[in-house]
Amino acid sequence: MGQAWLRQIHANESNAAEAITEEKIFQARPSLINVAFSMHEQRLAVARYGKFASSEAPFWSLGVLRRTFEKIIAVDKLKLYLHIDGIDEIDSTPMEMAGLLCELAKNSNVKILAAGRYHAEFRHMFPSNQALNLHELTEMDILRFAVDKLRQPQILELLECPRQFLDIIKEIVCSAQGVFRWVSIVVDSLIRGSCHFETFQVLFNRLKEYLKDLDDLYNFLYGHVEKRYLTDFAFWILCVLYTTTQGSQYMPLCTATPGPQYLPKAKRLTTVDIWIAEQLARGNDTALSMLMVMTPKERSQLAQEVQLRMEARARHFFDFGPRSRTVKFVTFAHRTVFD
């Protein structure tokens, strides 16, 4: 439940309707909807869900969220357990978020498990005897992952002694702060560097130049996309963004750009959809008819070619999930990419 609640105070995430339609508490206790939300708020949520609301309609604020919870926990004999992830990723200050959680936790019928990256405000507001440094608990998992991935002949052959391998592993584990996405990006970079026969010092410098914060790291990656691929990169970003933000305040921005105007109005985007949009954007009006006469094998090869191109030119920005063995859904690789 907690993650869906937090979505309402993200300035750039899901809309208010999803809080009503996806909340398990309201599915189990529909009578709470009238307790928690005014009729105006309910109409706004339904309108957003049906995509009839203006793109300027406001997202729910932290203040509205606080008042809503106050109404819910006032219900007799109602016990809530909130598992909230990403409390550092909201569109408010850490102190405001921590203050809201502390207020809720004062009620004996409310139990909260919250997770997020470190902020001094969280350490100040939350009791030290009720906190865990999760990144310390994942160090061994990160260590095993890094060792397994980097223990490859082409890397070991570049090192002069085992100590250099240990230095690389130690730097990764100490810098990761428990964020596996950061680790996977850095490890992949080192493997690619070894394919160019980079020495230990070059590899280690490559590792050191990567910023420790995931947001900063993705900004760094944005700035290092090869210029010749920037047009393709921007096209793909806008296509995935369009699909991700349908019905939100960001949709008009996306539909005004090349690419999204050629996409189907669907919640899931496939590699074949990307290919069609690319062809139509280039003026190839026969793309759909070409697709219709393709054999399954030809369509499979087309989908794989699109995926390989996206993975090579925009590495770490997109994930490809299964739709079938050949055609894949395309999403952002991480919430940070969307931001």
N, C-alpha and C positions, 0 to 999 in steps of 0.2 A: 504493500500500500504506500509506503513512504516514498518510493521513487516516483510514483505517479503524482503525489502531492507536490514533490519538489519541482516537477515539470511545470507547475503553474507559476513558479517564481523565477523560472529561467526566462530571460528576456527574449530568447530566441529558440525556444523549443516548442513542445506540443501545445495545443490550444486547450481552452478551459473545458471543452466538452469531454475530452478524454478522461478527465478526472471523475466525471459522473458515470460514463459508460464503462470504464475499466476498473474502478475501485471495487475491490472485493467486499469491503465493508458495506457499500451501498447495494451490491448484488445480494448480499445476505440480509441486509436490513434496509429495504427500499424506503421505509417510512422515515429514515434519517435524512433523506434528501430535503424534505420540507423543513426539517429542523435546522439543517446546516446552511441552506441557501435560500435567499429571498426569491420571489417569483421573477424579479428582473434578472437575477444571476442565472436562474434556471433557463429563462428564455434566451439569454446570451449564449449559454453553453449549447443549447439545442441548435441555435442558429449557426454557431461555429461548426458544430458537428455536421450540419447539413450544408455547410459552405455558403450560407446566405448572408452572413454578417459582413459588415464592412471590414476591409483590411485594416482600418484604423481602430477597430474595437480593441480596448485595452486588455492586456493580460492581467490575471489576478495578481494583486500586490501582496507583499508580505503582511500588510495590515489586514487585508481580507482573509488571508490564510489564518492569521492569529484569531480573528473573530470567529471564523468557521470552526476551528478546533475548540474554542471556548464553548461554543454551543453544543458540540458533540460530546465533550467530556462531562457536560452538565447533565446528560441523560443518566438516570438512575441505573445502576447495576451493569453499565456498559464498560467493558474492559478493552483497552487498546494496546496492541503491541506494534510498534513502528520500527521497521528496519529500513533505515535511510542511508543511501549511498550518495557520495558526491556532495557533501555539505559545503565543500570549498568551491563548488562550481556554480553557485547561484548568483543572481544579479542583485546582490546586496552585500553589505560588509560582513566579514566573519563574526564581528561582535553582535550584529543584529540576528544572524542565524543562530549563534550560540545562545543569545538571550531568549529567543523563541523556544528552543529546545529545553532550556533550563526551566522556563515557565511551565511548559507542558509536563515536565518530569516531576513537578511538585505535587501533582495529583496522584494519589495512591493507586488509581486504576489505569495509569498510563506507564508503560515500560518502553524505553527507547534504546535501540542499538543504532548508532550513527557512525558513519565512516567517511573519511576525507583526508586529503593531504594536509600536512602540518601547517598550522598557523599559530602564532604566539597567542592570539586571542582564545583559541580553543583550549590551549594548555592552561590559560588563566581562568577560564570560565568553568571547565569541567574538572571534577575531582580527580586527582592523580591516581587514587586507588581504584578508580573505575575506568581506567583507560588502558589500552594496549597499543604499543607501537607495532602495527601490523607489518611494516617494512622489515622489522627485525625478525619477524617470524617467517618471512619468505626468503631470507637470505640464502638458505641452503637450496631452495628450489631454483633460485636465480643462478647460484653457483653451478649446480648440476646442468642446467640448461646451457649456460655459457661454455662450460667445459666440453659438453657433448657436441655442440655446434662448431666450436673452434678447434677441436682436436682433429684436424684434417691435415693430410700430408702436405698440401700446398702452403699451409700456414706454418707448420712445424719446420719445414725446410728453410723458411725465411729467417728463423730465429737462431741465434748463436748459442743459446744455452737455455735450460729449463727455467731459469730465473726470469727470463723475459716473458715467457708464457704466463708465469705466476703474476707478474706485474700487470699484464693486460687483464687477467681475470680479477685481480684485486681492485683495479680501477673501475671495472664494470660493476662489481658487487657494491662497492662503496658509493658509487654515484647513482645507482638505480633508484634508491629510495622506495623500493618495492614495486616500481612501475614496470610491468613486463613489456608493455608496448615500447617503452624507451629502450629496454634491453634488446628486444627483437630488432629494432631499427639499427642500433649501434652494432650488434653482432653481424647483421647482414652487410653493413658498410665495411666492416673489417674483412669479411669473406670476399667481398667484391674487390677490396684493395689488394688482397693477396693474389687475386687473379692477374693483377697488373705487376706482380713481383715487387711490391713495396717492401722496403726493409722494416725492421722492428721499429726504428725511430719514426719512420713515416707513419706506420700503423698506429703507434702510440700517440703521435701528434694528432692524427685523424680522430682518435678516441677522445683526446683532451679537448678538441675544439667543439665537440658536440655539447650543447647547453644542457644543463641538468634538468631544467624544468621542461615538461612535455610541451606546454604551450610555446615556449621559446624555441624548442627543438623543431616543432612544425613550422614556425615562422622562418627558421633557418633553412629548412628544406624547401619552403616556398621560394626563398630567395636564390636557391641553387638549382632550380629547374632549368635545363638547357634552353637557351633562347629559341632555338629552332623548333622546340616542342611547346612553347608557351601557348600558342593558339589552340593546339589540340588539348592541352592541359585545361585551359580556361573553358573550352567547350564541354569537356567531360564534367568538370566541377559544376557548371551551370545546369547540365542535364540531371545530375544526381540531386543537386540542390532543389531543382524544380519538383522532382518526385517527392523529396523529403518534406517540402514545405507546402504541399497542396492544401489549400484552405487556410493558410496563415497569412500574416501581414507581409511576408517576403515573396509570396507568389507573384504579385504584379511585377516586381523587379525582374524575376526570372523569365516570365513570359514575354518581356519586352526585349529579350536578347536572343541571338541566333541559337538554334539547337532545341531549347525547350518547346518552341512553337511547333516543332515537328514530332513531339512525343505524344504517346497515347495518355489519356487521363487515367492513369492506373497508379496504385500505391506502390507497386514494385516495378523496378526497371531492370531489363535484361540486356545482355550483351548484343542481342539482335536488335533491340530497340535503339541502342547506341549507333549501330551500323546504319540503320534506316535514317536516323536523324542526320548522321554525317553525310549520307548520300544526298538527301533532300536539301541540306544546307549548301551543298556544292552545285545544286541545280540539276541533279540527276532525278528527274521526275519518274523514271521507270523503276526506281528501287523496289517498290512494293510488288510490281509485276515480276521483277527478277526473282524476288524471294519466293513468290508463289510457285515458280517452275523449278526451283532448286530441289535436288534430292536430299533426303535426310543427311547423307554423308557430306554433301556440299554445304548445307546449313550448319552442320557441326564444325566443319573446317572454318567457316566464316566466323562463328562465335568464338572459337579458340583463337583465331587471329586477332580479333578485337581485344580479347582478354590479355593476350601476350603483349600487344601494343600498349595497352593501358598500364600493365605491370612494369614494362620497361621504361616508359616515358614519364610515368607519375608514380614512382615506387613509393609504397607505404601510405598512399592516400586513399586507396580503394580496396574493398574486400569483395570477393566473388563467392556467393553462397550457392548451394545446389538448388537448381530447379529441375534439372535432369542431368544425365551424365555429360551432356555437351553444353547446352545453353545454361548460363548462370545469371543469377540476380546480381546487380551491382549496387553496393552501398558504400558509404564512407567508412574508412578503416577504423575511425575512432571519433568519439564525440568532439574531440579537439579540432578535427578537420572541419567539421560543420561550423564550429565557432569561428 
